[in-house]
Amino acid sequence: MKILIDTNVLISALLKDGQPENAILWVLEQAEWEWFASPSIMQEYQEVLRRKKFRFPAPLVQHWSKLLNDSVNIIVPDIQIDFPRDRKDAKFLECAKASCADVFITGDKDFSEAQKLIDTRIFNPSGFLQLFREA
């Protein structure tokens, strides 16, 4: 299975223990799951990890940076999707379509309108875990 994970899920995983962290760690433990991101998504992941407002300790940032670099498959989308609801999030839809992702985990309700633009199933972390981990 191919998966895409929104930056807000990654940040939520670092800010507090809970469903976002559980979802990411569960995906990483599954040999049959592949996490995809585009270069611009990876750049966003890395930038957000280092934002001063979060004050993540350097060892935590290093741990997650390494985890991302070791675990995420990079794909360069060759398509563009117009997502007027939030144009900066179009990169996630483009990556989902280009990678033929099965699942996109996000906490952003803006993506509920995106389901008609992609075949990828969109879940919040709790819904994802409920459906896949417990199956």
Kinemage of the C-alpha trace (Angstrom):
@kinemage 1
@onewidth
@group {chain A} dominant
@subgroup {mainchain}
@vectorlist {calphas} color= white
{ca met a 1} P 0.000 0.000 0.000
{ca lys a 2} L 1.165 3.496 -0.801
{ca ile a 3} L 0.619 6.317 1.650
{ca leu a 4} L 1.033 10.063 1.846
{ca ile a 5} L 1.162 11.873 5.198
{ca asp a 6} L 0.328 15.546 5.628
{ca thr a 7} L 2.792 17.816 7.406
{ca asn a 8} L 0.226 18.602 10.099
{ca val a 9} L 0.161 14.928 11.067
{ca leu a 10} L 3.950 14.859 11.341
{ca ile a 11} L 3.985 17.970 13.540
{ca ser a 12} L 1.154 16.660 15.699
{ca ala a 13} L 3.149 13.460 16.166
{ca leu a 14} L 6.072 15.452 17.540
{ca leu a 15} L 4.021 17.796 19.692
{ca lys a 16} L 2.182 15.126 21.640
{ca asp a 17} L 1.823 11.398 21.892
{ca gly a 18} L -1.381 10.189 20.345
{ca gln a 19} L -3.085 9.134 17.146
{ca pro a 20} L -0.837 11.040 14.683
{ca glu a 21} L 2.317 9.505 16.145
{ca asn a 22} L 0.673 6.082 16.371
{ca ala a 23} L -0.394 6.301 12.716
{ca ile a 24} L 3.090 7.209 11.475
{ca leu a 25} L 4.850 4.602 13.593
{ca trp a 26} L 2.359 1.917 12.573
{ca val a 27} L 2.922 2.701 8.882
{ca leu a 28} L 6.701 2.527 9.347
{ca glu a 29} L 6.398 -0.901 10.992
{ca gln a 30} L 4.453 -2.364 8.064
{ca ala a 31} L 6.664 -3.863 5.358
{ca glu a 32} L 3.873 -3.663 2.786
{ca trp a 33} L 3.321 0.103 3.263
{ca glu a 34} L 5.358 2.690 1.347
{ca trp a 35} L 5.377 6.363 2.374
{ca phe a 36} L 5.668 8.774 -0.565
{ca ala a 37} L 6.431 12.482 -0.765
{ca ser a 38} L 7.564 14.931 -3.412
{ca pro a 39} L 10.749 17.001 -3.015
{ca ser a 40} L 8.626 20.023 -2.059
{ca ile a 41} L 6.789 18.017 0.610
{ca met a 42} L 10.081 16.728 2.014
{ca gln a 43} L 11.362 20.297 2.100
{ca glu a 44} L 8.225 21.358 3.971
{ca tyr a 45} L 8.648 18.487 6.456
{ca gln a 46} L 12.242 19.516 7.169
{ca glu a 47} L 11.454 23.236 7.435
{ca val a 48} L 8.563 22.703 9.824
{ca leu a 49} L 10.639 20.410 12.051
{ca arg a 50} L 13.088 23.295 12.499
{ca arg a 51} L 10.588 26.104 13.104
{ca lys a 52} L 11.585 28.041 16.180
{ca lys a 53} L 7.981 28.360 17.374
{ca phe a 54} L 7.819 24.609 18.042
{ca arg a 55} L 11.084 24.529 20.004
{ca phe a 56} L 11.711 20.888 19.227
{ca pro a 57} L 14.929 19.699 20.875
{ca ala a 58} L 17.789 19.143 18.425
{ca pro a 59} L 17.990 15.357 19.105
{ca leu a 60} L 14.268 15.002 18.323
{ca val a 61} L 14.651 16.966 15.076
{ca gln a 62} L 17.663 14.855 14.108
{ca his a 63} L 15.814 11.624 14.903
{ca trp a 64} L 12.761 12.549 12.806
{ca ser a 65} L 14.891 14.000 9.979
{ca lys a 66} L 16.779 10.726 9.740
{ca leu a 67} L 13.542 8.751 9.952
{ca leu a 68} L 12.093 10.787 7.083
{ca asn a 69} L 15.222 10.498 4.958
{ca asp a 70} L 15.424 6.743 5.526
{ca ser a 71} L 11.715 5.958 5.185
{ca val a 72} L 10.106 8.251 2.632
{ca asn a 73} L 10.137 7.421 -1.078
{ca ile a 74} L 10.607 10.517 -3.220
{ca ile a 75} L 8.519 10.964 -6.346
{ca val a 76} L 8.523 13.944 -8.678
{ca pro a 77} L 4.942 14.582 -9.800
{ca asp a 78} L 4.540 15.296 -13.498
{ca ile a 79} L 1.027 16.695 -13.133
{ca gln a 80} L -0.561 19.815 -11.713
{ca ile a 81} L -3.818 19.936 -9.811
{ca asp a 82} L -5.736 23.121 -9.227
{ca phe a 83} L -6.898 23.188 -5.606
{ca pro a 84} L -8.348 26.659 -5.044
{ca arg a 85} L -9.373 25.853 -1.461
{ca asp a 86} L -5.678 25.984 -0.438
{ca arg a 87} L -3.240 26.305 -3.320
{ca lys a 88} L -0.175 25.527 -1.190
{ca asp a 89} L -1.674 22.109 -0.440
{ca ala a 90} L -2.034 21.174 -4.110
{ca lys a 91} L 1.408 19.533 -3.882
{ca phe a 92} L -0.086 16.796 -1.683
{ca leu a 93} L -2.808 16.035 -4.210
{ca glu a 94} L -0.278 16.029 -7.063
{ca cys a 95} L 1.943 13.625 -5.141
{ca ala a 96} L -1.010 11.385 -4.263
{ca lys a 97} L -2.033 11.173 -7.907
{ca ala a 98} L 1.519 10.724 -9.258
{ca ser a 99} L 2.383 7.983 -6.752
{ca cys a 100} L -1.031 6.306 -7.083
{ca ala a 101} L -1.247 6.498 -3.299
{ca asp a 102} L -3.917 4.378 -1.685
{ca val a 103} L -4.195 6.529 1.441
{ca phe a 104} L -3.581 10.131 2.475
{ca ile a 105} L -3.527 10.868 6.210
{ca thr a 106} L -4.308 14.468 7.145
{ca gly a 107} L -5.830 16.453 9.940
{ca asp a 108} L -6.742 19.272 7.540
{ca lys a 109} L -10.476 19.422 6.863
{ca asp a 110} L -9.803 21.408 3.660
{ca phe a 111} L -8.931 18.124 2.005
{ca ser a 112} L -12.482 16.825 2.360
{ca glu a 113} L -13.207 18.781 -0.833
{ca ala a 114} L -10.231 17.154 -2.546
{ca gln a 115} L -11.628 13.621 -2.532
{ca lys a 116} L -13.294 14.249 -5.892
{ca leu a 117} L -9.918 15.255 -7.421
{ca ile a 118} L -7.996 12.088 -6.553
{ca asp a 119} L -8.647 8.368 -6.174
{ca thr a 120} L -6.612 8.254 -2.956
{ca arg a 121} L -8.716 7.671 0.167
{ca ile a 122} L -8.371 10.512 2.672
{ca phe a 123} L -8.395 9.785 6.418
{ca asn a 124} L -7.634 11.585 9.639
{ca pro a 125} L -5.159 9.699 11.870
{ca ser a 126} L -7.863 8.180 14.086
{ca gly a 127} L -9.957 7.003 11.155
{ca phe a 128} L -6.901 5.536 9.479
{ca leu a 129} L -5.848 3.593 12.562
{ca gln a 130} L -9.367 2.388 13.194
{ca leu a 131} L -9.713 1.008 9.685
{ca phe a 132} L -6.229 -0.361 9.011
{ca arg a 133} L -4.548 -1.182 12.309
{ca glu a 134} L -7.560 -2.926 13.742
{ca ala a 135} L -8.290 -4.837 10.529
